[in-house]
């Protein structure tokens, strides 16, 4: 638990915020073009919920096929892959870095497809945007999973790239960094083994989800 807390805190420091709501260093105003960030999140959610509606007929492979281009076009996967390893990234060779980005991208897409199975009838409510440090933006949402009896806060953090705004983290519930949680898992593997073991663990997780 302590390792997870420290790793998550380290990642949030890297991202420049203490939580999804930003920090005392956050600018007072939204950066120019932030409406484009919300539009990208709306596109992301619309596609994901459409796939969720057809979850059973698509199956895991079908959901992956439809979500793959969405993930590549809306999430800054290379940036997130690097942030997920923190300072360990500096120890990797160029070949290992390329392998990690490739493996992380595949894991992210497979996990998206797996996690959105059986979410028919879900709806998203948009709660507004907030400025965050380093020119990033938080798009605040609430997910209503029909029939579940509870809503889930899902706040996206986005940064501007040469290709436009891209998602770099998801806070769900509202103050829990999903990138930070995964980073703690990866560092735990690296603490007891090595990079090859981490790749093998990721490939095992990918295979397990595709078999279910």
FIVO-16749 format. One record per residue (C-alpha): residue number from 0; residue in one letter; x, y, z. Coordinates in pm, 1 decimal, padded with zeros to 6 digits. Example, Ala and Ser with C-alpha at 12.3 -4.5 7.8 and 13.67 -1.06 7.14 Angstrom:
! FIVO-16749
{site 0; 'a'; {01230.0; -00450.0; 00780.0}}
{site 1; 's'; {01367.0; -00106.0; 00714.0}}
//
This chain:
! FIVO-16749
{site 0; 'x'; {00000.0; 00000.0; 00000.0}}
{site 1; 'x'; {00284.1; 00238.5; 00084.9}}
{site 2; 'x'; {00459.7; 00161.2; -00244.8}}
{site 3; 'x'; {00138.6; 00228.5; -00438.1}}
{site 4; 'x'; {00082.3; 00558.2; -00256.5}}
{site 5; 'x'; {00438.9; 00675.3; -00316.7}}
{site 6; 'x'; {00432.4; 00575.9; -00684.0}}
{site 7; 'x'; {00101.4; 00748.3; -00743.3}}
{site 8; 'x'; {00228.9; 01060.8; -00570.9}}
{site 9; 'x'; {00542.6; 01056.7; -00786.6}}
{site 10; 'x'; {00338.9; 01034.4; -01104.2}}
{site 11; 'x'; {00107.9; 01315.8; -00999.1}}
{site 12; 'x'; {00413.3; 01529.5; -00933.5}}
{site 13; 'x'; {00534.3; 01445.9; -01284.9}}
{site 14; 'x'; {00196.3; 01544.0; -01425.6}}
{site 15; 'x'; {00204.0; 01866.8; -01229.4}}
{site 16; 'x'; {-00106.9; 01827.6; -01016.2}}
{site 17; 'x'; {-00213.7; 01690.9; -00681.6}}
{site 18; 'x'; {-00547.0; 01560.3; -00803.4}}
{site 19; 'x'; {-00788.2; 01576.4; -01095.1}}
{site 20; 'x'; {-00892.7; 01919.5; -00978.3}}
{site 21; 'x'; {-00544.7; 02062.0; -01026.5}}
{site 22; 'x'; {-00327.2; 02231.0; -00765.0}}
{site 23; 'x'; {-00242.8; 02569.4; -00622.9}}
{site 24; 'x'; {-00012.1; 02615.8; -00923.4}}
{site 25; 'x'; {-00294.0; 02565.0; -01172.9}}
{site 26; 'x'; {-00366.6; 02870.1; -01392.0}}
{site 27; 'x'; {-00685.2; 03062.9; -01328.3}}
{site 28; 'x'; {-00807.0; 03045.2; -01686.1}}
{site 29; 'x'; {-00851.3; 02768.9; -01939.9}}
{site 30; 'x'; {-00589.1; 02764.7; -02216.7}}
{site 31; 'x'; {-00695.6; 02865.6; -02568.5}}
{site 32; 'x'; {-00868.7; 02588.7; -02759.8}}
{site 33; 'x'; {-00983.5; 02400.7; -02450.4}}
{site 34; 'x'; {-01323.5; 02352.7; -02611.3}}
{site 35; 'x'; {-01143.9; 02122.4; -02854.3}}
{site 36; 'x'; {-01029.4; 01913.4; -02557.8}}
{site 37; 'x'; {-01389.5; 01864.5; -02446.7}}
{site 38; 'x'; {-01492.9; 01779.8; -02803.8}}
{site 39; 'x'; {-01227.9; 01508.0; -02813.1}}
{site 40; 'x'; {-01351.2; 01361.7; -02482.6}}
{site 41; 'x'; {-01708.7; 01367.9; -02611.5}}
{site 42; 'x'; {-01598.2; 01182.6; -02923.5}}
{site 43; 'x'; {-01411.4; 00930.8; -02708.3}}
{site 44; 'x'; {-01710.1; 00867.7; -02481.9}}
{site 45; 'x'; {-01957.5; 00849.0; -02769.4}}
{site 46; 'x'; {-01755.5; 00579.8; -02945.8}}
{site 47; 'x'; {-01688.7; 00383.2; -02626.9}}
{site 48; 'x'; {-02056.3; 00384.7; -02526.9}}
{site 49; 'x'; {-02160.3; 00280.4; -02876.8}}
{site 50; 'x'; {-01922.1; -00014.5; -02857.8}}
{site 51; 'x'; {-02052.9; -00097.2; -02509.2}}
{site 52; 'x'; {-02408.7; -00106.5; -02646.6}}
{site 53; 'x'; {-02300.7; -00372.4; -02896.6}}
{site 54; 'x'; {-02067.3; -00547.1; -02654.8}}
{site 55; 'x'; {-02220.4; -00893.5; -02674.5}}
{site 56; 'x'; {-02246.5; -00910.4; -03051.2}}
{site 57; 'x'; {-01894.7; -00772.7; -03100.9}}
{site 58; 'x'; {-01712.3; -00985.5; -02847.0}}
{site 59; 'x'; {-01360.7; -00904.2; -02728.4}}
{site 60; 'x'; {-01206.7; -00912.1; -03077.0}}
{site 61; 'x'; {-01477.1; -00691.4; -03225.2}}
{site 62; 'x'; {-01452.2; -00437.7; -02943.1}}
{site 63; 'x'; {-01076.0; -00423.7; -02987.8}}
{site 64; 'x'; {-01112.0; -00365.1; -03361.8}}
{site 65; 'x'; {-01344.7; -00069.6; -03309.0}}
{site 66; 'x'; {-01161.4; 00083.7; -03013.1}}
{site 67; 'x'; {-00807.6; 00052.1; -03153.4}}
{site 68; 'x'; {-00823.5; 00354.0; -03387.9}}
{site 69; 'x'; {-01004.4; 00555.2; -03122.0}}
{site 70; 'x'; {-00733.0; 00491.9; -02862.7}}
{site 71; 'x'; {-00452.4; 00573.9; -03105.3}}
{site 72; 'x'; {-00620.7; 00897.3; -03219.1}}
{site 73; 'x'; {-00736.5; 01030.4; -02881.0}}
{site 74; 'x'; {-00486.0; 00903.6; -02620.2}}
{site 75; 'x'; {-00119.2; 01005.2; -02614.6}}
{site 76; 'x'; {-00016.7; 00644.1; -02567.7}}
{site 77; 'x'; {00361.7; 00692.5; -02607.0}}
{site 78; 'x'; {00356.9; 00969.4; -02344.3}}
{site 79; 'x'; {00144.3; 00764.8; -02105.2}}
{site 80; 'x'; {00363.1; 00457.0; -02158.0}}
{site 81; 'x'; {00669.9; 00656.8; -02062.9}}
{site 82; 'x'; {00501.9; 00821.9; -01761.6}}
{site 83; 'x'; {00387.6; 00478.5; -01642.8}}
{site 84; 'x'; {00749.4; 00378.5; -01581.1}}
{site 85; 'x'; {00866.5; 00703.8; -01424.2}}
{site 86; 'x'; {01243.7; 00725.0; -01376.3}}
{site 87; 'x'; {01284.7; 00360.3; -01477.6}}
{site 88; 'x'; {01231.3; 00478.4; -01836.4}}
{site 89; 'x'; {01577.6; 00637.6; -01832.0}}
{site 90; 'x'; {01733.8; 00295.4; -01773.5}}
{site 91; 'x'; {01587.1; 00140.0; -02087.6}}
{site 92; 'x'; {01770.1; 00096.4; -02415.2}}
{site 93; 'x'; {01612.3; 00238.3; -02733.4}}
{site 94; 'x'; {01500.4; -00113.8; -02824.8}}
{site 95; 'x'; {01342.5; -00167.9; -02483.3}}
{site 96; 'x'; {01163.3; 00167.3; -02503.9}}
{site 97; 'x'; {01013.9; 00077.3; -02840.4}}
{site 98; 'x'; {00910.8; -00263.7; -02706.3}}
{site 99; 'x'; {00748.4; -00108.2; -02399.7}}
{site 100; 'x'; {00547.1; 00145.9; -02600.2}}
{site 101; 'x'; {00427.9; -00128.2; -02835.8}}
{site 102; 'x'; {00333.5; -00361.1; -02548.3}}
{site 103; 'x'; {00168.8; -00086.3; -02344.3}}
{site 104; 'x'; {-00037.1; 00028.2; -02643.2}}
{site 105; 'x'; {-00165.8; -00323.8; -02699.8}}
{site 106; 'x'; {-00243.9; -00371.7; -02331.6}}
{site 107; 'x'; {-00431.1; -00039.9; -02316.1}}
{site 108; 'x'; {-00650.0; -00127.2; -02614.6}}
{site 109; 'x'; {-00722.5; -00480.5; -02492.7}}
{site 110; 'x'; {-00805.8; -00349.4; -02143.9}}
{site 111; 'x'; {-01043.5; -00088.7; -02287.5}}
{site 112; 'x'; {-01227.1; -00353.6; -02485.8}}
{site 113; 'x'; {-01240.5; -00585.9; -02185.1}}
{site 114; 'x'; {-01357.0; -00325.4; -01933.5}}
{site 115; 'x'; {-01643.8; -00199.9; -02149.7}}
{site 116; 'x'; {-01810.4; -00535.9; -02196.8}}
{site 117; 'x'; {-02163.6; -00549.4; -02057.1}}
{site 118; 'x'; {-02207.0; -00173.0; -02010.7}}
{site 119; 'x'; {-02525.0; -00137.8; -02213.7}}
{site 120; 'x'; {-02733.7; 00168.6; -02133.6}}
{site 121; 'x'; {-02452.0; 00370.2; -01975.8}}
{site 122; 'x'; {-02463.5; 00749.7; -02010.3}}
{site 123; 'x'; {-02210.0; 01028.3; -01957.2}}
{site 124; 'x'; {-02283.3; 01367.9; -01803.5}}
{site 125; 'x'; {-02034.9; 01651.2; -01864.2}}
{site 126; 'x'; {-01959.5; 01864.3; -01559.7}}
{site 127; 'x'; {-01732.0; 02126.0; -01714.4}}
{site 128; 'x'; {-01364.1; 02190.5; -01769.2}}
{site 129; 'x'; {-01087.7; 02315.2; -01539.9}}
{site 130; 'x'; {-00738.8; 02450.6; -01610.5}}
{site 131; 'x'; {-00442.1; 02249.1; -01489.1}}
{site 132; 'x'; {-00065.7; 02315.5; -01475.8}}
{site 133; 'x'; {00158.7; 02309.4; -01781.5}}
{site 134; 'x'; {-00120.7; 02407.7; -02017.7}}
{site 135; 'x'; {-00324.2; 02092.1; -01958.5}}
{site 136; 'x'; {-00700.5; 02069.5; -01914.8}}
{site 137; 'x'; {-00929.3; 01858.7; -01696.8}}
{site 138; 'x'; {-01261.3; 01757.3; -01853.6}}
{site 139; 'x'; {-01495.1; 01650.8; -01573.6}}
{site 140; 'x'; {-01759.6; 01385.8; -01633.6}}
{site 141; 'x'; {-01989.6; 01151.5; -01447.0}}
{site 142; 'x'; {-02061.0; 00802.4; -01578.3}}
{site 143; 'x'; {-02405.8; 00659.9; -01513.6}}
{site 144; 'x'; {-02398.9; 00283.3; -01556.7}}
{site 145; 'x'; {-02766.5; 00203.6; -01607.3}}
{site 146; 'x'; {-02899.0; -00035.8; -01346.2}}
{site 147; 'x'; {-02583.3; -00028.0; -01134.7}}
{site 148; 'x'; {-02730.3; 00198.1; -00870.0}}
{site 149; 'x'; {-02436.4; 00440.1; -00857.4}}
{site 150; 'x'; {-02256.2; 00701.1; -01065.9}}
{site 151; 'x'; {-01881.1; 00716.2; -01119.2}}
{site 152; 'x'; {-01677.1; 01034.6; -01152.1}}
{site 153; 'x'; {-01442.6; 01011.7; -01451.0}}
{site 154; 'x'; {-01220.0; 01315.7; -01504.6}}
{site 155; 'x'; {-00991.6; 01321.5; -01807.5}}
{site 156; 'x'; {-00664.2; 01512.2; -01824.9}}
{site 157; 'x'; {-00549.2; 01626.6; -02167.7}}
{site 158; 'x'; {-00242.3; 01797.3; -02308.8}}
{site 159; 'x'; {-00191.4; 01965.7; -02643.4}}
{site 160; 'x'; {00035.6; 01784.6; -02889.9}}
{site 161; 'x'; {00138.6; 01853.4; -03249.4}}
{site 162; 'x'; {-00165.3; 01648.3; -03354.1}}
{site 163; 'x'; {-00405.2; 01832.2; -03121.0}}
{site 164; 'x'; {-00539.3; 01756.2; -02773.3}}
{site 165; 'x'; {-00474.8; 01407.2; -02638.7}}
{site 166; 'x'; {-00584.5; 01227.6; -02320.3}}
{site 167; 'x'; {-00296.2; 01155.7; -02082.1}}
{site 168; 'x'; {-00475.6; 01031.3; -01770.4}}
{site 169; 'x'; {-00810.9; 00932.6; -01628.7}}
{site 170; 'x'; {-00905.2; 01004.6; -01267.4}}
{site 171; 'x'; {-01171.8; 00758.7; -01155.1}}
{site 172; 'x'; {-01298.8; 00809.3; -00890.9}}
{site 173; 'x'; {-01226.9; 01177.4; -00926.6}}
{site 174; 'x'; {-00892.8; 01191.6; -00742.4}}
{site 175; 'x'; {-00742.1; 00851.1; -00830.7}}
{site 176; 'x'; {-00495.5; 00856.2; -01120.4}}
{site 177; 'x'; {-00535.1; 00543.5; -01331.8}}
{site 178; 'x'; {-00186.2; 00595.1; -01476.2}}
{site 179; 'x'; {-00049.3; 00621.2; -01123.5}}
{site 180; 'x'; {-00218.0; 00299.1; -01017.1}}
{site 181; 'x'; {-00074.9; 00109.3; -01311.8}}
{site 182; 'x'; {00266.0; 00260.8; -01254.1}}
{site 183; 'x'; {00273.9; 00119.5; -00903.2}}
{site 184; 'x'; {00191.8; -00223.8; -01043.7}}
{site 185; 'x'; {00468.9; -00205.0; -01302.9}}
{site 186; 'x'; {00727.1; -00083.6; -01053.6}}
{site 187; 'x'; {00633.3; -00368.3; -00818.2}}
{site 188; 'x'; {00716.2; -00618.2; -01094.1}}
{site 189; 'x'; {01041.5; -00439.7; -01175.1}}
{site 190; 'x'; {01138.3; -00433.8; -00806.6}}
{site 191; 'x'; {01130.8; -00812.2; -00783.6}}
{site 192; 'x'; {01235.6; -00901.2; -01139.5}}
{site 193; 'x'; {01344.1; -00714.7; -01454.1}}
{site 194; 'x'; {01215.8; -00554.4; -01772.3}}
{site 195; 'x'; {01172.2; -00884.3; -01955.9}}
{site 196; 'x'; {00958.0; -01012.5; -01669.8}}
{site 197; 'x'; {00739.7; -00700.9; -01694.6}}
{site 198; 'x'; {00687.7; -00757.3; -02067.0}}
{site 199; 'x'; {00598.2; -01121.9; -02001.5}}
{site 200; 'x'; {00351.8; -01014.7; -01731.4}}
{site 201; 'x'; {00186.8; -00766.2; -01968.0}}
{site 202; 'x'; {00162.9; -01024.2; -02245.7}}
{site 203; 'x'; {00006.8; -01268.7; -02000.5}}
{site 204; 'x'; {-00254.8; -01011.2; -01901.8}}
{site 205; 'x'; {-00332.4; -00943.2; -02267.3}}
{site 206; 'x'; {-00378.0; -01313.0; -02340.1}}
{site 207; 'x'; {-00595.7; -01364.8; -02031.2}}
{site 208; 'x'; {-00837.5; -01089.1; -02128.1}}
{site 209; 'x'; {-00866.2; -01217.3; -02482.5}}
{site 210; 'x'; {-00951.3; -01566.4; -02358.1}}
{site 211; 'x'; {-01240.6; -01453.0; -02134.9}}
//
